[in-house]
Amino acid sequence: MSERRRSSESGYPIEGVYTAAHLPGELDSRLGAPGEYPYTRGVYPTMYTSRPWTMRQYAGFGTATESNARYHQLLRAGTMGLSVAFDLPTQMGYDSDDPIAHGEVGKVGVAIDTHGRGVDDFAPRLSFFFVARTTLLEEVAKFRAARRIWARLMRDEFGAKNPKSMMLRFHTQTAGVQLTAQQPEVNLVRVAVQGLGAVLGGTQSLHTNSFDEAIALPTEKAARLALRTQQVLAYETDLTATVDPFAGSYVVEAMTAEIEAAADALMGRVFEYGSSVDAIEAGFQKREIEQSAYQIAREIDSGERVVVGLNRFTIDAEEPYEPLRVDPAIEAAQGERLAKLRAGRDDAVVQRALAELREAASGTSNVLYPMKAALRERATVGEVCGALREVWGVYRPTDRF
């Protein structure tokens, strides 16, 4: 078994040596200048040379009060932006006092209860969410390829004229799935490598996970260290001195072209179903994700894929770690707040607003306006989503092997 990785996570072999012969043809046109089509080198001319990426840490737990304290702690530590983490019931459209939400309130986030337009009318406002893994070279190539694909599709397939429509702007979060509960301090190194890949790939904003991500919600210390990781990258290295430092690299340019071609082929497989929605209903995307996850799990179990501290370089006795614990009383407190809210509103007005939302959902009307109206009358998240579930039902993914 090789001690070092010889293939990408996508399964493509990585050559031991790359030369000019590996560079794709018409490299200059494939690259362009930073801030110019096809935006391979970045969506802005100066990128980080004028200002670093936005350090946008994702956080939230317990009630809004506890989350607000964590946000203030992060702001004092120097974060540039905040991203609110909602708990699972909120994400799924259930109120904190719904029986299905029992035991989950506040656990992994804070609890809170067009048609016919030209592409240039809305595309400049689109942004995307990516993950960064520890496979540094492949991650850098992935981000560069994504910008190129988006620019080409928007211009050639959708007829965009506005350059901003062709700019793929994205936020990146480091891959928590790669972090381990065993020897959790090693995760600090993993996150640093993941964050480095995102920065070298030209992300607009970045969240770096805490080293205790695989154990529980981050402690205050762990959250601060996650932010400090970005600050070291931004202020103690020369990453911000020049734009797209890997441009022209034999290996990165070859991998960028390879990923672009593979992504085009994968999209072609989606279109064979007719559309993305058709492919979802057929279970294509779910099946691809599951197969990839299964393959990675098999490689880890067999030792073919080394995970330091998990299947290699282990220790006999782990040091105890005290994670952040969410007070179970939060769930009862949230239920009391909801009861007080319902008692203080005009229920007839709320029910009328929810009926209008159901009516809009039953036809082709824009549901956002009646949704806003219902929320304005103090309808809860669970009530609004419940009205939509009554009309649309609940998605059940297709299992096909």
C-alpha positions as CSV (number, residue, x, y, z in Angstrom):
1,M,0.0,0.0,0.0
2,S,1.3,3.4,-0.9
3,E,2.1,5.8,1.9
4,R,1.2,8.8,-0.2
5,R,-1.9,9.7,-2.3
6,R,-1.5,8.9,-6.0
7,S,-5.0,9.7,-7.2
8,S,-7.4,12.5,-6.6
9,E,-10.5,12.1,-4.5
10,S,-12.5,12.0,-7.8
11,G,-10.5,8.9,-8.7
12,Y,-8.2,10.3,-11.3
13,P,-4.5,9.4,-11.2
14,I,-2.1,12.1,-10.1
15,E,1.2,11.9,-12.1
16,G,4.4,11.9,-10.2
17,V,5.8,14.7,-12.4
18,Y,4.0,17.2,-14.5
19,T,5.5,19.1,-17.4
20,A,4.5,21.6,-20.0
21,A,3.1,18.7,-22.0
22,H,0.3,18.3,-19.5
23,L,-0.9,21.9,-19.9
24,P,-4.2,22.2,-21.8
25,G,-4.3,23.8,-25.2
26,E,-5.0,27.5,-25.6
27,L,-4.0,28.1,-22.0
28,D,-4.1,31.9,-22.2
29,S,-7.7,32.0,-23.3
30,R,-8.7,29.4,-20.7
31,L,-7.1,31.6,-18.0
32,G,-7.8,35.1,-18.9
33,A,-6.9,37.9,-16.6
34,P,-8.2,38.2,-13.0
35,G,-11.6,39.8,-13.1
36,E,-12.1,39.0,-16.8
37,Y,-13.9,36.2,-18.7
38,P,-13.7,33.2,-18.1
39,Y,-12.8,34.3,-14.5
40,T,-10.5,31.2,-13.9
41,R,-8.1,33.4,-12.0
42,G,-10.8,35.1,-9.8
43,V,-13.9,37.2,-10.2
44,Y,-12.1,40.5,-9.2
45,P,-9.0,42.1,-10.8
46,T,-7.2,42.6,-7.5
47,M,-8.7,39.8,-5.4
48,Y,-7.0,39.6,-2.0
49,T,-4.3,42.1,-2.8
50,S,-6.7,44.9,-2.1
51,R,-8.5,43.2,0.8
52,P,-8.6,39.7,2.2
53,W,-11.6,37.4,1.9
54,T,-14.5,37.8,4.3
55,M,-14.0,35.7,7.5
56,R,-17.6,34.6,8.0
57,Q,-17.9,32.2,10.8
58,Y,-21.0,30.0,11.1
59,A,-22.3,29.9,14.6
60,G,-25.4,29.4,16.7
61,F,-26.8,27.2,19.5
62,G,-29.4,27.3,22.2
63,T,-31.6,30.3,22.1
64,A,-31.1,33.6,20.4
65,T,-29.6,34.9,23.7
66,E,-26.8,32.3,23.8
67,S,-26.1,32.7,20.1
68,N,-25.9,36.5,20.4
69,A,-23.3,36.1,23.1
70,R,-21.2,33.8,20.8
71,Y,-21.6,36.3,17.9
72,H,-20.3,39.1,20.1
73,Q,-17.4,36.9,21.1
74,L,-16.5,36.2,17.5
75,L,-16.8,39.9,16.6
76,R,-14.4,40.8,19.4
77,A,-12.0,38.2,18.1
78,G,-12.0,39.9,14.7
79,T,-14.5,38.0,12.5
80,M,-15.6,40.1,9.5
81,G,-19.1,38.5,9.0
82,L,-21.6,36.2,10.7
83,S,-23.6,33.3,9.4
84,V,-26.5,32.1,11.6
85,A,-26.8,28.4,12.3
86,F,-30.4,27.3,12.9
87,D,-31.3,24.1,14.8
88,L,-32.6,21.1,12.9
89,P,-36.3,21.7,13.7
90,T,-36.1,25.3,12.4
91,Q,-34.2,24.1,9.3
92,M,-37.0,21.5,8.7
93,G,-39.8,23.9,9.3
94,Y,-41.0,22.8,12.7
95,D,-41.6,24.8,15.8
96,S,-39.7,24.1,19.0
97,D,-42.8,22.7,20.7
98,D,-43.7,20.3,17.9
99,P,-43.3,16.7,19.2
100,I,-41.0,15.9,16.2
101,A,-38.6,18.5,17.5
102,H,-38.2,17.0,21.0
103,G,-34.5,16.6,21.9
104,E,-33.2,18.7,19.0
105,V,-34.1,22.3,20.0
106,G,-31.0,24.5,20.1
107,K,-28.6,21.5,19.6
108,V,-26.9,22.4,16.3
109,G,-28.0,25.9,15.8
110,V,-30.1,28.7,17.2
111,A,-33.9,28.1,17.4
112,I,-36.2,30.7,15.7
113,D,-39.5,30.2,15.0
114,T,-39.9,34.2,-10.9
115,H,-40.9,33.7,-13.7
116,G,-40.2,35.3,-17.2
117,R,-37.2,37.4,-16.1
118,G,-34.1,37.9,-18.2
119,V,-31.0,36.1,-16.8
120,D,-29.2,39.4,-16.3
121,D,-32.0,40.6,-14.0
122,F,-31.1,38.1,-11.3
123,A,-27.9,36.3,-12.0
124,P,-25.6,39.0,-10.7
125,R,-27.2,38.4,-7.2
126,L,-26.5,34.7,-7.2
127,S,-23.9,33.2,-4.9
128,F,-22.9,29.7,-4.1
129,F,-21.7,27.5,-1.2
130,F,-18.7,25.2,-1.6
131,V,-16.8,22.8,0.7
132,A,-13.0,22.6,1.0
133,R,-11.3,19.3,1.7
134,T,-7.7,18.4,2.6
135,T,-6.8,17.4,-1.0
136,L,-5.2,20.8,-1.6
137,L,-4.3,20.6,-5.3
138,E,-7.6,19.2,-6.3
139,E,-9.5,21.7,-4.3
140,V,-7.7,24.6,-5.9
141,A,-8.4,23.2,-9.3
142,K,-12.0,22.6,-8.4
143,F,-12.7,26.2,-7.6
144,R,-11.0,27.5,-10.7
145,A,-12.8,25.0,-12.9
146,A,-16.2,26.0,-11.3
147,R,-15.7,29.6,-12.2
148,R,-14.8,28.8,-15.8
149,I,-17.8,26.5,-16.2
150,W,-20.2,29.0,-14.7
151,A,-18.9,31.8,-16.9
152,R,-19.2,29.7,-20.1
153,L,-22.7,28.4,-19.2
154,M,-24.1,31.8,-18.4
155,R,-22.7,33.4,-21.6
156,D,-23.2,30.6,-24.1
157,E,-26.2,28.7,-22.8
158,F,-28.2,31.4,-21.1
159,G,-27.2,34.4,-23.1
160,A,-26.0,36.6,-20.3
161,K,-24.5,39.9,-21.3
162,N,-23.7,41.4,-18.0
163,P,-20.2,40.4,-16.8
164,K,-21.5,40.2,-13.2
165,S,-23.8,37.4,-14.3
166,M,-20.8,35.3,-15.4
167,M,-18.9,35.8,-12.1
168,L,-19.2,32.8,-9.8
169,R,-19.0,34.2,-6.3
170,F,-19.0,31.7,-3.5
171,H,-18.6,31.1,0.2
172,T,-16.6,28.1,1.4
173,Q,-16.8,26.0,4.6
174,T,-14.1,23.6,5.5
175,A,-15.1,19.9,5.4
176,G,-16.3,18.9,8.9
177,V,-16.8,15.3,7.6
178,Q,-13.0,14.9,7.5
179,L,-12.6,15.9,11.1
180,T,-12.2,13.1,13.7
181,A,-13.2,12.7,17.3
182,Q,-10.0,10.8,17.9
183,Q,-7.0,13.2,18.7
184,P,-9.2,16.2,17.9
185,E,-6.3,18.7,18.1
186,V,-5.1,17.2,14.8
187,N,-8.2,18.8,13.3
188,L,-6.5,22.2,13.6
189,V,-4.0,21.1,11.0
190,R,-6.7,19.6,8.7
191,V,-8.8,22.8,8.9
192,A,-5.7,24.9,8.1
193,V,-5.0,22.9,5.0
194,Q,-8.7,23.0,4.0
195,G,-8.8,26.8,4.5
196,L,-5.6,27.2,2.5
197,G,-7.2,25.4,-0.4
198,A,-10.2,27.6,-0.3
199,V,-8.1,30.8,-0.3
200,L,-5.8,29.6,-3.1
201,G,-8.9,28.7,-5.0
202,G,-10.3,32.3,-4.7
203,T,-13.2,32.1,-2.3
204,Q,-15.0,35.3,-1.4
205,S,-15.7,34.3,2.2
206,L,-14.7,31.4,4.4
207,H,-15.8,29.5,7.5
208,T,-13.2,27.4,9.2
209,N,-14.6,24.6,11.4
210,S,-13.6,24.2,15.0
211,F,-11.3,21.4,16.0
212,D,-14.1,19.8,18.2
213,E,-16.6,19.7,15.3
214,A,-16.7,15.9,15.3
215,I,-17.5,15.8,19.0
216,A,-20.1,18.6,19.7
217,L,-20.8,22.2,19.3
218,P,-17.6,24.3,19.5
219,T,-16.5,25.7,22.8
220,E,-15.6,29.4,22.9
221,K,-11.9,28.5,22.7
222,A,-12.4,26.2,19.8
223,A,-14.4,28.8,17.9
224,R,-11.7,31.4,18.5
225,L,-8.9,29.1,17.3
226,A,-10.9,28.4,14.1
227,L,-11.1,32.1,13.4
228,R,-7.4,32.6,14.3
229,T,-6.6,30.0,11.6
230,Q,-8.0,32.3,9.0
231,Q,-6.2,35.3,10.5
232,V,-2.9,33.6,10.3
233,L,-3.5,32.8,6.6
234,A,-4.5,36.3,5.9
235,Y,-2.0,38.3,7.9
236,E,1.1,36.1,8.5
237,T,1.6,34.6,5.1
238,D,2.1,36.0,1.6
239,L,-1.2,34.5,0.2
240,T,-2.6,38.0,-0.3
241,A,0.4,39.4,-2.0
242,T,-0.6,38.3,-5.5
243,V,-3.6,37.0,-7.4
244,D,-4.1,33.3,-8.2
245,P,-0.6,32.2,-7.3
246,F,-1.1,28.7,-8.9
247,A,-1.8,30.1,-12.3
248,G,0.4,28.4,-14.9
249,S,1.2,25.5,-12.6
250,Y,1.6,22.4,-14.6
251,V,-0.3,20.2,-12.2
252,V,-3.0,22.7,-11.2
253,E,-3.8,23.7,-14.8
254,A,-3.9,20.1,-15.9
255,M,-6.2,19.2,-13.0
256,T,-8.4,22.3,-13.6
257,A,-9.0,21.2,-17.2
258,E,-9.6,17.6,-16.1
259,I,-12.2,18.6,-13.5
260,E,-13.9,20.9,-15.9
261,A,-14.3,18.1,-18.5
262,A,-15.5,15.7,-15.8
263,A,-18.0,18.2,-14.5
264,D,-19.3,18.8,-18.0
265,A,-19.7,15.0,-18.5
266,L,-21.5,14.7,-15.2
267,M,-24.0,17.5,-16.2
268,G,-24.5,15.7,-19.4
269,R,-25.6,12.6,-17.4
270,V,-28.1,14.8,-15.5
271,F,-29.6,16.2,-18.8
272,E,-30.1,12.6,-20.0
273,Y,-32.9,12.5,-17.5
274,G,-34.4,15.7,-19.0
275,S,-33.7,18.2,-16.3
276,S,-32.2,18.5,-12.8
277,V,-35.6,18.0,-11.2
278,D,-36.2,14.8,-13.3
279,A,-32.8,13.5,-12.2
280,I,-33.6,14.3,-8.5
281,E,-36.9,12.4,-8.8
282,A,-35.0,9.5,-10.3
283,G,-32.6,9.5,-7.4
284,F,-29.5,10.2,-9.6
285,Q,-27.8,12.8,-7.4
286,K,-28.6,11.0,-4.2
287,R,-27.2,7.8,-5.7
288,E,-24.0,9.5,-6.8
289,I,-23.4,11.0,-3.4
290,E,-24.1,7.8,-1.6
291,Q,-21.8,5.8,-3.9
292,S,-19.0,8.3,-3.3
293,A,-19.5,8.3,0.5
294,Y,-19.5,4.5,0.5
295,Q,-16.3,4.3,-1.5
296,I,-14.5,6.7,0.8
297,A,-15.8,4.8,3.9
298,R,-14.5,1.5,2.4
299,E,-11.1,3.0,1.8
300,I,-10.9,4.4,5.3
301,D,-12.0,1.0,6.8
302,S,-9.4,-0.9,4.8
303,G,-6.6,1.6,5.6
304,E,-6.1,2.5,1.9
305,R,-7.1,6.0,2.8
306,V,-5.0,7.2,5.7
307,V,-6.7,9.2,8.4
308,V,-4.2,10.3,11.0
309,G,-5.3,9.3,14.5
310,L,-8.1,7.1,13.3
311,N,-6.7,4.3,11.2
312,R,-3.0,5.2,11.4
313,F,-0.8,6.8,14.1
314,T,-3.3,6.1,16.8
315,I,-2.7,6.3,20.6
316,D,-3.8,3.8,23.2
317,A,-5.5,6.3,25.5
318,E,-7.3,9.4,24.4
319,E,-7.1,12.5,26.6
320,P,-10.6,13.4,28.0
321,Y,-12.3,16.3,26.3
322,E,-15.2,18.3,27.8
323,P,-17.5,19.5,25.0
324,L,-20.0,22.3,25.1
325,R,-23.3,21.1,26.4
326,V,-26.7,22.7,25.6
327,D,-29.0,23.1,28.6
328,P,-32.0,20.8,28.2
329,A,-34.1,23.5,29.8
330,I,-33.8,25.6,26.6
331,E,-36.4,23.4,24.9
332,A,-39.0,24.1,27.6
333,A,-38.1,27.8,27.6
334,Q,-38.6,27.9,23.8
335,G,-42.0,26.2,24.2
336,E,-43.1,28.8,26.8
337,R,-42.0,31.7,24.4
338,L,-44.1,30.1,21.6
339,A,-47.1,29.8,23.9
340,K,-46.8,33.4,25.0
341,L,-46.6,34.5,21.3
342,R,-49.7,32.5,20.3
343,A,-51.6,33.9,23.3
344,G,-50.8,37.5,22.4
345,R,-51.8,37.5,18.7
346,D,-55.0,37.5,16.7
347,D,-55.4,33.9,15.8
348,A,-58.2,34.5,13.3
349,V,-56.0,36.9,11.4
350,V,-53.1,34.4,11.5
351,Q,-55.3,31.5,10.2
352,R,-56.6,33.8,7.4
353,A,-53.1,34.6,6.3
354,L,-52.1,30.9,6.4
355,A,-55.2,30.1,4.2
356,E,-54.0,32.7,1.7
357,L,-50.6,31.1,1.7
358,R,-52.1,27.6,1.1
359,E,-54.2,29.1,-1.8
360,A,-51.1,30.6,-3.4
361,A,-49.1,27.3,-3.0
362,S,-52.0,25.4,-4.7
363,G,-51.6,27.5,-7.9
364,T,-48.9,29.3,-9.7
365,S,-48.8,32.5,-7.6
366,N,-45.6,33.7,-5.9
367,V,-45.8,32.3,-2.4
368,L,-43.3,34.8,-0.9
369,Y,-45.8,37.6,-0.6
370,P,-48.4,35.6,1.4
371,M,-45.6,34.0,3.4
372,K,-44.3,37.5,4.4
373,A,-47.8,38.5,5.3
374,A,-48.3,35.5,7.5
375,L,-45.0,36.1,9.3
376,R,-46.0,39.7,9.7
377,E,-49.1,38.5,11.6
378,R,-46.8,36.5,13.9
379,A,-47.3,33.1,12.3
380,T,-44.5,30.8,13.4
381,V,-42.0,29.0,11.2
382,G,-43.7,25.7,11.9
383,E,-47.1,27.1,11.0
384,V,-45.9,28.6,7.7
385,C,-44.0,25.4,6.7
386,G,-46.9,23.3,7.8
387,A,-49.3,25.2,5.5
388,L,-46.9,24.5,2.6
389,R,-46.6,20.8,3.6
390,E,-50.4,20.5,3.5
391,V,-50.3,21.5,-0.2
392,W,-47.0,20.1,-1.4
393,G,-46.5,17.2,0.9
394,V,-43.0,16.1,2.2
395,Y,-40.2,15.1,-0.1
396,R,-39.2,11.4,0.2
397,P,-36.0,10.7,-1.6
398,T,-35.9,7.8,-4.1
399,D,-33.8,4.8,-3.2
400,R,-32.5,3.1,-6.3
401,F,-29.3,1.0,-6.5
